[in-house]
Amino acid sequence: MRLTALVALSLALLMTGCAGPERYDAAGDVHTLLVAIRDSDRAAFDAHVDRDALKDQLHARLMSEATRRMNGDPTLAAIGALIGRPLVDGLADALIQPDVFLAVAEYLGYSPDRPLPNRMVIAQALRRLDDDHVCVPRKTDGPCVLIFRDEAGVWRLTRFEGDIGLLRVPRR
C-alpha cells in the first residue's frame, strides 16, 4: 500500500513538474472558461475575462485595422478615431461574449460536440510567458492566440492575439 501511494505521489509530482505550477493553476481557469464558452454561461465567462483589459486591447486592434484600411492617412485616422470611438467601443463590448469566443475555441481545437480536455492536458498546451501570464497557442511552437493573466489567484483572459476575423457576433 505504501509503495502504491509513493508511486502515485511521484507521478503526480512529475506531471506537475512537466506542466509547471503556473500553467497547472492557469489550466483550471482556462478549463472553466472553455466550459463557460461551450455552455454560453455569461457569469462564469465574465469571471474569467478581464473585460476592461480585453476591451482596451480589442479597441486598439480595431482602430489600428481601421487606420490601415484608410491607407494610414493621419487626418482620416484622426477623424475616424473621433467619430468611430463610440462605434468601436460598442463593437468591442459585443465581441466579449461566450458565443463569440466559441469560434476561437473551435479554432484552437475545442469543439462543443467533444469532451473538453482535462486540466493536465490543458496545462501542457499552455505556454508560460512570465510569472503572471500564460498563453494558449494554436500549435506548440506557434504564436499565442489567447493570453491570460493571474489576477489575485484567478487566471483571466486579457488579450486576444488571433485573427480578428474569428470574432463574429452570431446572427440571432
Sequence and secondary structure as in RCSB ss.txt:
>XXXX:A:sequence
MRLTALVALSLALLMTGCAGPERYDAAGDVHTLLVAIRDSDRAAFDAHVDRDALKDQLHARLMSEATRRMNGDPT
LAAIGALIGRPLVDGLADALIQPDVFLAVAEYLGYSPDRPLPNRMVIAQALRRLDDDHVCVPRKTDGPCVLIFRD
EAGVWRLTRFEGDIGLLRVPRR
>XXXX:A:secstr
 HHHHHHHHHHHHHHHHHH HHHHHHHHHHHHHHHHHHHT HHHHHHTB HHHHHHHHHHHHHHHHHHHTTT HH
HHHHHHHHHHHHHHHHHHHHSSHHHHHHHHHHTT  TTS    HHHHHHH EEEETTEEEEESSTTS EEEEEEE
ETTEEEEEEE S GGG      
